[in-house]
Amino acid sequence: MKYLFILLSACLLSACGKSPSLTLHVFECGQVNVHDISLFSPGVNEGGAKELTGSCYLIQHPKGKMIWDTGLPDALAGNQADAFGGKLTLSVNNTLSDQLAAINVKPEDIKYMGISHFHGDHTGNANLFKHSQLFIQQAEYDAAFGETPEKFGFNPASYNALDTSKITILKGDHDVFADGSVIIKTAPGHTPGHQMLLVNLENEGPIMLSGDLYHFTSNREHRRVPAFNFDKPQTLKTMEMIETFVKDSGAQFWIQHDKEQNALIRHSPSFYN
């Protein structure tokens, strides 16, 4: 693992791992209205409301297309649903299916799928990609496909159509295309096998997709850990490791749920390369 970290850092500071034909599309994948933001930052802004966004991503590589996270379910479009005992209200304005269709991509075109973690706002449309090869950390697999997924806040109905014969179980970082351009990074704590994605673009440079390591910028600034995280000490350790990596690599850090930051990011059909 230490060798891989050194290798990746060296690659990111050079031309290594940059594919000139690699592209990254950003999709809006739902909205989360939080009625008490202290759920995400215990002891701070109790009773305060905040809007979060959901984000999904499509990476197109010469060796195949990859979807990263699948957002809230398309079936929620035009409706609202409460979650966390009414502390959250979930909605979808623009379905992932429609956003893919707008760039002439069908779910069956997508060869690979990575999910940062198996909370329902990230697995909502996973069954659309039931024939894709799923990359999942061992600890997350044990929780999501074990006997008590609900214990971890997972909803098996959102991913029960996946072809389990195509699941690739990881035990650490993984180079998806074996060229340094797309790296899954293990980042446990939020859930047992939470992971993040590094995309190394030729023109834009390296971009780190956060998963739910943080939900918004102020939590990143203050290293605040949501009350519902699986393991707080492990989360803090992961934060330290990822922040060191981001600093050393010079990567942009995109917080997937941060509505204000996402408003500054180009969304599909525009793309990054």
Secondary structure, 3 states (H helix, E strand, C coil): CHHHHHHHHHHHCCCCCCECCCEEEEEEEEEEEECCHHHCCCCCCCCCCEEEEEEEEEEEECCEEEEECCCCCHHHECCEEEECCCCEEEEECCCHHHHHHCCCCCHHHEEEEECCCCEHHHHCCHHHHCCCEEEEEHHHHHHHCCCCHHHHCECHHHCCCCCHHHEEEECCCEECCCCCCEEEEECCCCCCCCEEEEEEECCCEEEEECCCCCCCHHHHHHCCCCCCCCCHHHHHHHHHHHHHHHHHHCCEEECCCCHHHHCCCCCCCCCEC
